[in-house]
Amino acid sequence: MSRRNILIGSLAGLAIVAVAVWFFFIRSDAPPPVALDDAVAAVTDDTVSAGDADDAGAPAAGNTTTTTAPPTTSGAVAADGLDGEWVVDQSSSFAGYRVGEELANIGTVTAVGRTSNVEAALQFDGARVTDLSVTVDMTSLESDRSQRDNALRTRGLETTEFPTATFELTEPLDLGIVPEDGATFAATAVGDLTLHGVTNGITMDLEGSLVEGTVIVVGSTDVTLTDYSIEAPTGFSVLTIEEVGTIEVQLAFVRS
């Protein structure tokens, strides 16, 4: 075999190895940021049976480990509008984080971890949301890399020591009008976020819609890690993690 053919064969072999390394170890399967259209599609896409719930509602970055089936509804809004308590349907809901991290010899990628283990409730009074509480099981967060998830148990978010994160509304949320079926709304929630054992007041921009008797809400807000005493974990492969990350939620509420 000529030196030229040997060189070509070697280069081809290196290319195959590089593609394999990228596919199995480097590529990111991080889902896009939360969006109302995607949330509505997840809720309305073939109202699923209990056996199919995971396929229709599981977060793209991880597996759903717990689901709560919604109460039976006709899809119609009662004569008193939305007044009363609404609870989250876990099969179409999730909460999680999004943050940039710089990996050795790769560059910056977006790390996304999500979980459907979310408990949430809200209270409507006319066009206002007077109460909203969200509790997230941080120990069940999953991303596209198990190494990252395992590291966060004892570093960074330290989910073993701080297994839950919560949000509590501290000011009524005025939507202006009572949402009608198919209508969308936008508002800014003001409340307390408790993360990593630290509580700070935050605002979160929300978008929502009433669809077939389900109140669908998506929202996100940026948080500075040091504000919650979170030390960004680094190591041999992770060189740096951005100081500001994003908390994001997709919540589907049904009547209690």
Beta strands, then each sheet from edge to edge (+ up, - down):
strand 1: 84-88
strand 2: 94-103
strand 3: 107-115
strand 4: 118-125
strand 5: 128-137
strand 6: 164-169
strand 7: 173-174
strand 8: 184-195
strand 9: 198-211
strand 10: 214-224
strand 11: 238-241
strand 12: 244-255
sheet 1: 3+ 2- 12+ 1- 4+ 5- 6+ 8- 9+ 10-
sheet 2: 3+ 2- 12+ 1- 4+ 5- 7+
sheet 3: 3+ 2- 11+
end
